[in-house]
């Protein structure tokens, strides 16, 4: 765990960024750069000790940001760009400008996505960092522009001499914001809606708890290099989406319903050997982590549904 460091974090109003911010704020000089578009977000994080700065990294407006950060953790991204131009503006261009502003940092951690992998015909293939890229499973401009952002991080790392780690994030889950994909599915199940399953994939995922990601931030920054260190950031246990929902259903006393097709998302198995060599194994067993997530999020989701 980082301690007594000056850290810049983007995307702290999202799922993963929120967990990282909550963990780092008590013992670090943490700066949170985000749009803070929802009412009360900025005040919430200021009360937790975060130095909040309003802005959009993709616009390259960093006047209110210092340049003497020890570390930068870049979680922010446009996950649903409406066009290729918007995706390129927000993801690779924004990443490059942020790195240029923070060129004096000791290390830069860029969060990418496993969605950049090109689909393998073997449904049980475990993707390794050297596998082919070029995926577009979600049918958006997201994966392509996130892969371009990796290229931007690679080039700027070399150009600036800035040690960088590019971590391809798989299915993360936790209790901040909507809890990630599994949190969204939990809300759908509690509302009596069918949970979507990809039609052309195995539905096997390797979820990683936000607690483990937080635990891994320090080692991932320590592993930063020029050119960047590339690593899969997923859990150590493979599990079917149906089994995840069956576990939630048992806790809730309901039988989950499923619908095939209509929503595609990466359900890739990952080779996590390289990550384990850097961070060590995950410490949150999947069923234990899902149970804790349910206990925290289910009351919140039920209250929200009753209020509607």
C-alpha positions in Angstrom: 0.0 0.0 0.0 1.3 3.5 -0.9 2.0 5.7 2.0 3.1 9.4 2.4 3.2 9.8 -1.4 1.7 12.6 -3.6 -0.6 10.7 -6.0 -2.8 11.8 -8.9 -5.9 9.6 -9.6 -8.2 10.1 -12.5 -11.6 8.4 -12.6 -12.2 8.3 -8.9 -16.0 8.8 -9.4 -16.2 5.4 -11.1 -16.2 1.9 -9.7 -12.5 1.0 -9.6 -11.2 4.6 -9.0 -13.5 5.0 -6.0 -12.1 2.0 -4.3 -8.6 3.1 -4.9 -9.3 6.7 -3.7 -10.9 5.4 -0.5 -7.9 3.3 0.3 -5.2 5.8 -0.6 -6.7 9.0 0.8 -6.0 8.4 4.5 -2.3 8.0 4.2 -1.3 9.9 1.1 -1.6 13.4 -0.4 -4.2 12.3 -2.9 -5.4 14.4 -5.8 -8.6 13.5 -7.7 -9.0 14.8 -11.2 -12.5 14.3 -12.6 -15.6 16.1 -14.0 -17.6 15.4 -10.7 -20.8 15.6 -12.8 -23.1 14.1 -10.3 -24.4 16.2 -7.4 -22.4 15.8 -4.2 -19.5 13.9 -5.7 -16.9 16.5 -5.1 -18.0 17.2 -1.6 -18.0 13.5 -0.8 -14.4 13.0 -1.8 -13.3 16.2 -0.2 -14.7 15.0 3.1 -12.5 11.9 2.7 -9.4 14.0 2.4 -9.0 14.1 -1.4 -7.7 17.3 -3.1 -10.4 17.5 -5.8 -9.8 19.3 -9.1 -12.6 19.7 -11.6 -11.6 19.1 -15.2 -11.6 16.8 -18.2 -8.2 15.1 -18.9 -9.1 14.7 -22.6 -9.1 18.5 -23.0 -5.6 18.8 -21.6 -6.6 21.5 -19.2 -4.3 20.9 -16.2 -3.7 24.4 -14.9 -5.0 23.6 -11.4 -2.9 20.4 -11.2 0.7 20.3 -9.8 3.4 18.6 -11.7 5.3 17.1 -8.8 3.3 13.9 -8.3 5.2 10.8 -7.1 2.7 8.5 -8.9 -0.2 8.8 -11.4 -3.0 6.2 -11.5 -5.1 6.7 -14.7 -8.4 5.0 -14.4 -10.6 7.5 -16.3 -11.8 6.6 -19.8 -14.7 7.1 -22.2 -16.2 3.7 -22.1 -19.0 4.4 -24.7 -17.7 7.0 -27.2 -20.4 8.0 -29.7 -17.9 8.1 -32.6 -14.4 7.1 -33.4 -13.3 10.7 -33.3 -14.7 11.2 -29.8 -13.0 8.0 -28.7 -9.6 9.0 -30.1 -10.0 12.4 -28.5 -10.9 11.1 -25.1 -8.8 7.9 -24.7 -5.4 8.1 -26.5 -5.2 11.9 -26.8 -6.2 12.5 -23.2 -3.8 9.8 -22.0 -0.9 11.3 -23.9 -1.6 14.9 -22.6 -1.9 13.7 -19.1 1.4 11.9 -19.3 3.1 15.0 -20.7 1.8 17.0 -17.8 3.0 14.4 -15.3 6.3 13.7 -16.9 8.2 14.1 -13.6 6.3 11.3 -11.8 8.2 8.2 -10.6 5.7 6.0 -12.4 2.5 6.0 -14.3 -0.2 3.3 -14.1 -2.5 3.2 -17.1 -5.7 1.1 -16.7 -6.6 -0.5 -20.1 -9.1 -3.4 -20.8 -9.0 -7.0 -21.8 -11.5 -6.0 -24.5 -8.5 -5.1 -26.7 -7.8 -8.8 -27.3 -8.9 -10.3 -30.6 -11.4 -13.1 -30.0 -9.8 -16.6 -30.0 -11.8 -19.4 -31.6 -11.1 -21.6 -28.6 -13.7 -20.7 -26.0 -11.4 -21.9 -23.2 -8.4 -20.0 -24.3 -6.6 -18.1 -21.5 -5.4 -14.8 -23.0 -1.7 -14.0 -22.4 -0.3 -10.5 -22.8 1.4 -11.4 -26.1 -1.8 -12.6 -27.8 -3.3 -10.9 -30.8 -5.2 -7.6 -30.3 -7.9 -5.9 -32.2 -11.1 -6.9 -30.4 -14.5 -5.1 -30.7 -16.7 -7.4 -28.7 -18.9 -4.6 -27.4 -19.6 -3.2 -30.8 -18.5 0.3 -29.8 -15.5 2.5 -30.5 -14.3 1.7 -27.0 -11.9 -1.3 -27.5 -10.2 0.2 -30.5 -9.6 3.6 -28.9 -8.4 1.9 -25.7 -5.9 0.0 -27.7 -4.8 3.3 -29.3 -4.5 4.7 -25.7 -2.1 1.8 -24.9 -0.1 3.0 -28.0 -0.1 6.5 -26.7 1.1 5.4 -23.3 3.9 3.3 -25.0 5.0 6.2 -27.1 4.9 8.8 -24.4 6.7 6.5 -21.9 9.5 6.2 -24.4 9.5 9.9 -25.3 9.4 11.2 -21.8 11.4 8.5 -20.1 8.4 7.9 -17.8 8.2 4.4 -16.3 4.8 3.1 -17.1 2.6 0.0 -16.4 -0.3 -0.8 -18.7 -2.7 -3.0 -16.9 -5.5 -4.7 -18.9 -8.4 -4.9 -16.5 -10.9 -7.7 -16.7 -14.2 -8.0 -14.8 -13.7 -6.0 -11.6 -16.3 -5.9 -8.9 -16.8 -3.9 -5.7 -19.1 -1.6 -3.9 -18.4 1.9 -5.3 -20.8 3.5 -7.8 -22.7 0.7 -9.6 -20.3 -2.1 -8.6 -19.1 -2.8 -12.1 -20.7 -5.3 -14.5 -21.6 -7.7 -11.7 -23.2 -5.0 -9.7 -25.3 -4.0 -12.7 -26.3 -7.6 -13.1 -27.2 -7.8 -9.4 -29.5 -4.8 -9.7 -31.2 -6.4 -12.7 -31.8 -9.7 -10.9 -33.3 -7.9 -7.9 -35.5 -5.9 -10.2 -36.8 -9.2 -11.8 -35.1 -8.5 -15.1 -33.2 -11.2 -17.1 -29.4 -11.0 -16.9 -27.8 -10.9 -20.4 -25.4 -13.5 -21.5 -23.2 -13.1 -24.6 -24.4 -15.2 -27.4 -21.1 -16.2 -28.9 -18.8 -16.6 -25.9 -18.2 -19.0 -23.1 -19.5 -16.8 -20.3 -16.5 -17.7 -18.2 -15.0 -14.7 -16.4 -12.2 -14.1 -13.9 -13.5 -11.4 -11.6 -11.1 -9.4 -9.5 -12.1 -7.7 -6.3 -11.4 -4.0 -5.9 -9.7 -5.0 -2.6 -7.2 -7.0 -4.6 -6.7 -4.3 -7.2 -6.0 -1.8 -4.4 -3.5 -4.2 -2.9 -1.8 -4.6 -6.3 -1.4 -0.8 -7.1 1.9 -0.5 -5.3 3.5 -3.5 -6.9 2.2 -2.5 -10.4 3.7 0.9 -10.0 7.0 -0.6 -8.8 7.0 -2.8 -12.0 6.7 0.3 -14.3 9.3 0.5 -17.0 10.3 2.1 -20.3 8.8 0.8 -22.5 5.8 0.0 -20.5 5.2 -3.2 -18.5 2.1 -4.9 -19.9 0.1 -7.1 -17.6 -3.4 -8.7 -17.4 -5.3 -7.5 -14.3 -7.8 -10.2 -13.6 -8.7 -12.6 -10.8 -7.1 -16.0 -10.2 -10.4 -18.0 -10.2 -12.5 -18.7 -13.3 -16.3 -18.7 -12.8 -19.3 -18.7 -15.2 -21.5 -15.7 -15.1 -24.5 -18.0 -14.4 -22.7 -19.3 -11.3 -22.1 -15.7 -10.1 -25.8 -15.0 -10.4 -26.8 -18.3 -8.8 -24.7 -17.3 -5.8 -26.4 -13.9 -5.7 -29.8 -15.6 -6.2 -29.2 -17.9 -3.2 -28.4 -14.9 -1.0 -31.4 -13.0 -2.2 -33.8 -16.0 -2.2 -34.7 -15.6 -5.9 -34.0 -17.6 -9.0 -32.1 -15.5 -11.6 -33.4 -15.4 -15.1 -31.1 -15.1 -18.2 -31.4 -13.9 -21.8 -28.9 -14.8 -24.5 -27.7 -12.1 -26.9 -28.6 -8.4 -27.0 -25.5 -7.3 -25.0 -22.0 -8.4 -25.7 -19.1 -8.0 -23.3 -15.7 -9.6 -22.9 -15.9 -12.9 -21.0 -12.3 -13.9 -21.5 -10.3 -16.3 -19.4 -6.9 -14.8 -18.6 -3.4 -16.1 -18.1 -2.5 -14.3 -14.9 1.0 -15.8 -14.4 2.8 -12.5 -15.2 0.5 -10.5 -12.8 1.1 -13.0 -10.0 4.9 -12.7 -10.5 4.5 -8.9 -9.9 1.7 -8.8 -7.3 1.4 -12.2 -5.8 -1.9 -14.1 -5.7 -5.3 -12.7 -5.1 -6.4 -12.7 -1.5 -10.1 -12.4 -1.8 -11.8 -15.8 -2.7 -14.5 -15.1 -5.4 -17.5 -16.4 -3.4 -16.4 -14.5 -0.3 -16.0 -11.3 -2.3 -19.3 -11.7 -4.0 -21.1 -12.3 -0.7 -19.6 -9.2 0.8 -20.6 -7.2 -2.3 -24.1 -8.5 -2.0 -24.4 -7.5 1.6 -23.3 -4.0 0.9 -25.0 -3.3 -2.4 -28.3 -5.3 -2.2 -29.9 -3.0 0.5 -28.8 0.1 -1.5 -30.2 -1.3 -4.8 -33.5 -2.4 -3.2 -33.9 1.1 -1.6 -33.3 2.7 -4.9 -35.9 0.5 -6.7 -38.5 1.2 -4.0 -37.9 4.9 -4.4 -38.6 4.8 -8.2 
